[in-house]
Amino acid sequence: MREKARYGCGCGCGERATIWTHWTAHDSRLARDFGTKRFGSEGYAVEELVAELGAAFLCADLNLTLEPREDHAAYIANWLDVLTADNRAIFAAASHAQRAADFITACSRPPSSSS
């Protein structure tokens, strides 16, 4: 029921897509590391921005609606600090997010059989 209240479709797809995007950061996948992972830090803010953009990209590809959550305000404040400090940060974050979305999409495809 919690997911239904947070996401219009009730499937929790936005939260799952965010988690999947975080999953791609592991060294065995895309090895994405922005430094410290403490809430409020720059590295944490950048990773969260990448995860939210990745979720948006995945939901757009799947024609799902990603709806805002109450806790987005706290994250957005941190993103603004990063985006204000570096006017190219959005491009770097979007690039990482697209790589993550592509990785997840590739993982979801069944293996091709060679004839």
N, C-alpha and C positions, 0 to 999 in steps of 0.2 A: 504494500500500500504506500510505503514511503516513496518508492520510485515513481508511482503514478502521480503523486502530488508534485514531484519535481520535474517530470517530463511529460508533456502533453500526450505522447503516444502510450505512456504507461509501461514501455518496455525497458526503460533505463538505458537506452542505447547511448545517450550522450555521456553518461558516467562511465559506461563500459568502454566507449571509444577513447575517452581520456585515459583510462587505466591501460588500455592496450598501447596507446602512444607512449606512456611512461615505460611500459614493458620493453619497448624497442631500445631504450637507452642502455640496457645492459651491455657489458663488454663483449658478450658472445653474439650480439645482434648488431646494433649500429654504433656502439661504444660512444655514446653521447654523454659528456661530462662538463658541466658548467661550474664546477667547484663545489663549494659548501651546499649542503642540502637542508640547512636550517631555515625554517619559515621566516620570511622577512629579508633574507639575504638576497643578493643579486643573482647568484647561481640558482637559487630556489625559484625566484621570480621568472628567470629565463626558461627553466625547465617547465614550469607551469604554463607559461605562454605557449611554448612549443606544444605541450599536451592539449591545450584548449584549441589551438589552431589545427592540430592533427585531428582532434575529434570533430571539429567543424568540417574539415576536408572529407573525412570518412562518412559523416552523416550526409553531406552533400552528394557524395558518390552513390550512397544507398537511398537517396531521396527520403531521408528521415529528418524530422524537425528537432533541432537542438534548441532547447528553451533555457532561458536564464534561471539561475538558482540564487537563493538569498546570499550564499557565501561568496558569490562572484565579486562583490564589492571589495572585500578584503584582498582578493587576489589582484583585482584591477588596480588598486592603489600601488601595489608593488610593481606591476607591469609598467605603470606610468613613470615610476622612478627610473626604470631601465630604459624605457623609450625616450624619456627626456634627456637622459645622459648620453645616449647614442642614437643619432637619427637614422642609422642603418640597422639597428637591432631588429626591427620588424621584418626586414628582408632576410636576415640571418635566421630568425626564428621560423619564418614561413618556409624557408628552404629546408631546415631540419624537420619541420612538421610534414612537409611533402614527402621527404625521404621516408619518414616513419609511416605515413599513410600508404605509400607504395610498398613498403616492406610488409605491412599487415595484409594488404591486398594480395600480394604475391604468396604469402603464407596460407591464405584462405583458398587458393586455387588448388584443385586436385592435381596430382602429378600427371604430366602428359605421358601417354604411352607411345612408345616409338614402334612403328610397324616394320 
